[in-house]
């Protein structure tokens, strides 16, 4: 029994020791020389170019809206005198830092999300995905960080530091050019809305590329980049069809006015033309107006010239009436 108790105590002490060791590995306290602040934007082709010394750090503030943000990329352009020496430079990325980063603060403590030696290359890229659902493309020249950072504080903290003692002053005084840019999804957002002259919008069916979407009166829809076909169908309105182009990480606004299913007509004619619609003088030229279903009579006259036509108006149709007087000249 005593042997068993002693074994349990030993295992408990060993467990506590391993927990303490793990804590000491990931929780760090350190001092920097200078802090650079970067405010990342969720825009294509956007980048922040920073100049960091070998004992400097950068805080990368993320946008509040991360709809299109799949991660960030950090590229380091390394001077030749640093790149020629192996295991000279290291970097760490933190997702939890205290106190809150500021230009006046040089002492920090934080949880290291990633750390590693900067290879002996003139250029090195680190990519940090924010979730498993990303389409970030990588290759043999890019280091993709495993795991996903905690973004609750809405920033990441990047730190450079010498990886060994006895480094010469010319290397310690080197400046590393660090380029930070967003890694964006290949999607954009469509802000889609319907309007009507009536006080209440009747039910409509919305199709985007032949796929039905649940729709009320306004909706934001995340779509792949490219051209999309929008169709709105309703028994209360005319069918409306639109084509929209969705750009990466951009918001496209589309408002469609739903028109009554009642037939409409628009009449244009030269100045001085007398027009009768169903034997009543007509003067509202160039504007669309509602007419009743059924047969209608049109009478156009200018001087001694006149023409009479009849049309049968059908629900959901628009009739454009254009009275023209043309002069034709031919040469034999």
C-alpha angles and dihedrals in degrees: 000000000000090000090052092049091048091051091050091049091049092051091048092051091047091050092051090048092052091048090051091046091051090049092051090051097053103029108071136181115200145153128231132197098222140356125220120199122217125185108201119209127207095236134118114256091013118141140162117220113205133184113216133179122218092267098039134105139203129212112212111204113203126216117261090234108061097169093130099024112111096167144307135268124217116196121190121201104201124203115242094243089058096040093054092064118070122223092012101121133040134183135200133194120208129193095185120048134164134230102033107268117261138154090251095056123084103161117073142165124202152145112268113227095181136002133172147143117275105238122239094265135118090234133026131177129203120191122199115196117203097210144001092258098077136117095209110157117219138174142188092285094056128075110218111200115232117232129017129273126239105253097185091113091046096232142080124215119218121194135186122199140161112270096208143025126252096044113160120252094244090060093043089054093052121120121222118208107220120192117196120191137165122255104220133195117244091250142099135193129250116206100202128186140164126211135187138184088239123090092243131036113232121221116291134183115225122201125187112192088342092306116120117233127199104243138181118170099303133016141171112219126190110222138175115260116267138058120328132187117225122199126182117194128183139154088226099051141034118273111263124202126189137171119215134183117221116205126200114277091351132122117229119197120212124177120180123195111217111220127211117262089232113110117261136197137201122194127197126179140158118276111276095032116136112217130190121191111194088344092305123115111257122204107154098100125178096017128107115238137175120257131185123258116263137045124344131184124220124196120187124183135169117174108319093337119096139164131191126200137171128209134185111224116217127197114267096020132115119210119204112197116193119180109205133182110198133188117211123195123187132179122216 
